[in-house]
Amino acid sequence: MKVYLLYYDTNYGDREEWNTFHTPCEVFDSAEKRQARIDFIRAQVDEDGEPVEYEFEEVDKDIMTDDQIQKWSE
């Protein structure tokens, strides 16, 4: 089984924006759902109606192989 992680935060040019305790991390069961979430986030605007710039990091992680899933489900 593969999980698809998405980390994102505002991108104002400061590396300090990324923080282990405050940077959102979301988990998805498909790359398509993750991409839909990215598209939704990119469509956000600030209080002046201007687009908000975000920096995204995507990670694909196998947490179980197909053989492990088969054995686990037996």
PAFI-732234 format. One line per field, with one value per residue: y, x, z of N, C-alpha, C, CB in turn. Coordinates in steps of 0.1 Angstrom, whole numbers. Glycine has a CB too. Example, Ala and Ser with C-alpha at 12.3 -4.5 7.8 and 13.67 -1.06 7.14 Angstrom:
! PAFI-732234
n.yy [-57, -22] $
n.xx [132, 128] $
n.zz [78, 71] $
ca.yy [-45, -11] $
ca.xx [123, 137] $
ca.zz [78, 71] $
c.yy [-33, 0] $
c.xx [132, 129] $
c.zz [78, 79] $
cb.yy [-45, -6] $
cb.xx [113, 141] $
cb.zz [90, 57] $
This chain:
! PAFI-732234
n.yy [-12, 22, 54, 89, 117, 152, 181, 215, 251, 286, 306, 329, 336, 331, 307, 300, 297, 271, 247, 222, 218, 233, 233, 222, 188, 164, 134, 111, 86, 83, 96, 112, 123, 138, 156, 170, 183, 200, 216, 228, 242, 260, 276, 294, 326, 357, 382, 404, 394, 385, 359, 334, 324, 293, 268, 235, 202, 169, 135, 101, 71, 38, 17, -8, -38, -54, -82, -83, -71, -90, -112, -101, -97, -123] $
n.xx [9, 5, 10, 3, 19, 15, 31, 28, 32, 29, 46, 67, 93, 109, 127, 121, 94, 87, 81, 85, 65, 43, 39, 15, 7, -6, -23, -29, -48, -44, -26, -41, -61, -45, -34, -58, -63, -40, -46, -69, -59, -41, -60, -68, -73, -61, -71, -74, -81, -61, -40, -27, 6, 20, 43, 50, 56, 59, 56, 59, 51, 57, 40, 33, 39, 24, 24, 26, 2, -16, -10, -17, -44, -54] $
n.zz [0, -8, 4, 0, 7, 15, 20, 28, 27, 32, 8, 11, 5, 27, 44, 69, 71, 69, 93, 116, 135, 127, 99, 76, 71, 51, 43, 17, -2, -28, -57, -73, -56, -39, -58, -65, -41, -39, -61, -52, -30, -43, -55, -36, -21, -8, 18, 2, -22, -38, -52, -31, -25, -25, -12, -21, -11, -21, -12, -18, -3, 4, 25, 29, 12, -17, -12, 16, 23, 13, 30, 54, 52, 52] $
ca.yy [0, 34, 67, 101, 128, 165, 192, 228, 263, 298, 309, 344, 337, 328, 293, 299, 294, 256, 244, 208, 218, 241, 230, 212, 175, 157, 120, 107, 72, 83, 108, 121, 131, 148, 167, 178, 191, 210, 225, 236, 252, 270, 285, 303, 340, 364, 391, 414, 388, 381, 345, 331, 316, 282, 259, 222, 191, 157, 123, 89, 62, 25, 13, -23, -43, -62, -95, -81, -68, -103, -120, -95, -99, -137] $
ca.xx [0, 13, 4, 8, 20, 16, 34, 27, 31, 30, 60, 71, 107, 116, 128, 115, 80, 86, 83, 80, 53, 32, 37, 5, 10, -19, -21, -40, -46, -41, -20, -51, -67, -35, -34, -70, -61, -31, -53, -78, -51, -36, -70, -71, -69, -60, -82, -75, -85, -49, -36, -17, 17, 24, 54, 45, 65, 51, 63, 52, 57, 52, 39, 31, 40, 12, 25, 23, -12, -22, -8, -24, -58, -59] $
ca.zz [0, -9, 9, -7, 16, 10, 30, 22, 35, 23, 2, 10, 4, 40, 47, 83, 70, 71, 107, 119, 143, 121, 85, 74, 65, 48, 38, 8, -7, -43, -62, -79, -46, -35, -68, -63, -29, -43, -70, -43, -22, -52, -59, -25, -23, 5, 21, -9, -34, -45, -50, -21, -31, -16, -16, -19, -11, -22, -8, -20, 7, 5, 39, 29, -1, -20, -5, 30, 24, 11, 42, 65, 49, 53] $
c.yy [12, 46, 78, 112, 142, 175, 205, 239, 275, 300, 324, 346, 334, 313, 290, 296, 279, 254, 230, 208, 225, 239, 219, 199, 168, 144, 116, 92, 71, 96, 117, 129, 141, 159, 176, 187, 203, 220, 234, 246, 263, 280, 295, 317, 346, 374, 402, 408, 383, 366, 344, 321, 305, 274, 245, 212, 178, 145, 111, 78, 49, 21, -2, -27, -51, -76, -93, -78, -82, -111, -114, -97, -113, -140] $
c.xx [9, 4, 11, 7, 21, 19, 33, 27, 32, 45, 62, 86, 116, 116, 121, 100, 78, 90, 77, 67, 41, 30, 26, 11, -3, -15, -33, -37, -44, -34, -30, -58, -58, -34, -46, -69, -51, -38, -63, -71, -46, -47, -74, -66, -69, -72, -84, -79, -73, -46, -26, -7, 20, 35, 49, 57, 57, 61, 54, 59, 50, 52, 37, 32, 27, 13, 22, 8, -20, -22, -16, -39, -63, -64] $
c.zz [0, -3, 2, 3, 9, 22, 22, 32, 26, 19, 0, 9, 16, 42, 61, 82, 73, 86, 110, 127, 137, 107, 83, 67, 63, 41, 29, 3, -22, -46, -68, -68, -40, -45, -67, -51, -32, -52, -62, -35, -30, -56, -48, -27, -9, 7, 10, -22, -43, -42, -39, -27, -20, -21, -12, -19, -11, -19, -10, -11, 7, 20, 40, 14, -4, -13, 10, 32, 22, 23, 53, 64, 51, 66] $
cb.yy [0, 37, 68, 103, 126, 170, 190, 229, 263, 311, 301, 351, 350, 336, 288, 312, 298, 248, 255, 201, 224, 256, 227, 217, 167, 166, 110, 116, 64, 81, 104, 112, 121, 141, 161, 168, 183, 204, 217, 226, 244, 263, 277, 297, 348, 372, 398, 421, 396, 390, 339, 325, 324, 272, 263, 218, 191, 156, 124, 84, 68, 14, 21, -27, -53, -64, -101, -69, -59, -110, -121, -80, -93, -146] $
cb.xx [-10, 17, 4, -1, 32, 3, 49, 15, 43, 25, 61, 65, 110, 110, 142, 118, 75, 95, 77, 91, 56, 36, 50, -6, 20, -28, -19, -40, -59, -54, -9, -62, -71, -21, -32, -82, -56, -19, -62, -86, -39, -30, -83, -65, -80, -46, -80, -61, -94, -37, -31, -23, 29, 12, 67, 35, 75, 45, 69, 51, 58, 60, 29, 17, 52, 12, 39, 31, -17, -16, 6, -21, -62, -47] $
cb.zz [12, -23, 24, -19, 26, 3, 36, 13, 46, 31, -12, 23, -1, 51, 47, 91, 56, 62, 116, 127, 157, 123, 78, 66, 73, 39, 50, -5, -3, -51, -73, -86, -34, -33, -82, -62, -17, -51, -81, -33, -15, -64, -62, -12, -31, 6, 34, -11, -42, -41, -63, -8, -35, -14, -9, -29, 1, -36, 6, -35, 21, -3, 46, 34, -3, -35, -6, 36, 13, -1, 45, 65, 36, 49] $
